[in-house]
Amino acid sequence: MKLFTLDLYAQINSGDEDVALAAHDEWERRNKRSRRHYKKIEAQLPEALRKFCAEQCLHDADWNGIARLPGCTFPCNSQEIMIIACQENTLIPEFLNTFAILQYTITSAPVFERPVQAKVFSEVQPTWLYDEIDVVCPGVFSHSILISSGLVVTIHFRDFRYFIAPLLHPTQQGAVSEERVAEVVQSASA
C-alpha cells in the first residue's frame, strides 16, 4: 500500500488522542491524493474495473479469502484467481447481503505481506479495510488490499471481472428466499 499504510492505520487507532487526530488528518490528505491519482489513471483501467470502482465499496466487507481457479498453476501467465467478500455490512444498501466475487487474470503470483504488527489488527473474521488500484505498466494493473488482520494482498493482473451475488436465505417454511436474485446478480465483464 502506497497511501493507506498499515503504520498510518495503526496510528489512527492509537490510544493517544493527539497521535490519532494527527493520523486521521494525514489519512484524509492521502484519501484526496488517492482520488486524484485514480482520476489520472482511470482511462487506462479495464472497463469492468472502472465500473467496479464506481459502484462498489467493500470497506468492512468480510474477507473470505483468495483462491486459484481450478486448472491454474503458478507461475503461469494466464492464471485466474478470485477474491470473495461478503457484504453483510456494506455502506451501499442495494448490495447488502451479497457476495462480491472478484476475478483476475494475473501476471504473477499474489503477494501477501504483514509489514506491521499492532494490537489494532485482529485475526477474528478479517474484513476489507481499504484498497488501492494502480497501473504497473501499459496493460498490467495492481490491486492492493488492506485487510483488518494486518495483511496486505497485492495482485498484478491484466484482466478483471466481478460478479455480485445475493445471499440466499431460508424462509420459515424451509424454502429459499430469492427475491433479490434477479435485481442484483450481475456480471461486469465486458
C-alpha positions, 0 to 999 in steps of 0.5 A, a space after each residue: 500500500 502506497 497511501 493507506 499504510 498499515 503504520 498510518 492505520 495503526 496510528 489512527 487507532 492509537 490510544 493517544 488522542 493527539 497521535 490519532 487526530 494527527 493520523 486521521 488528518 494525514 489519512 484524509 490528505 492521502 484519501 484526496 491524493 488517492 482520488 486524484 491519482 485514480 482520476 489520472 489513471 482511470 482511462 487506462 483501467 479495464 472497463 469492468 474495473 472502472 465500473 467496479 470502482 464506481 459502484 462498489 465499496 467493500 470497506 468492512 466487507 468480510 474477507 473470505 479469502 483468495 483462491 486459484 481457479 481450478 486448472 491454474 498453476 503458478 507461475 503461469 501467465 494466464 492464471 485466474 484467481 478470485 477474491 470473495 467478500 461478503 457484504 453483510 455490512 456494506 455502506 451501499 444498501 442495494 448490495 447488502 447481503 451479497 457476495 462480491 466475487 472478484 476475478 483476475 487474470 494475473 501476471 504473477 503470483 499474489 503477494 501477501 505481506 504483514 509489514 506491521 504488527 499492532 494490537 489494532 489488527 485482529 485475526 477474528 473474521 478479517 474484513 476489507 479495510 481499504 484498497 488501492 488500484 494502480 497501473 504497473 505498466 501499459 496493460 498490467 494493473 495492481 490491486 492492493 488490499 488492506 485487510 483488518 488482520 494486518 495483511 496486505 494482498 497485492 495482485 498484478 493482473 491484466 484482466 478483471 471481472 466481478 460478479 455480485 451475488 445475493 445471499 440466499 436465505 431460508 424462509 420459515 417454511 424451509 424454502 429459499 428466499 430469492 427475491 433479490 436474485 434477479 435485481 442484483 446478480 450481475 456480471 461486469 465483464 465486458 
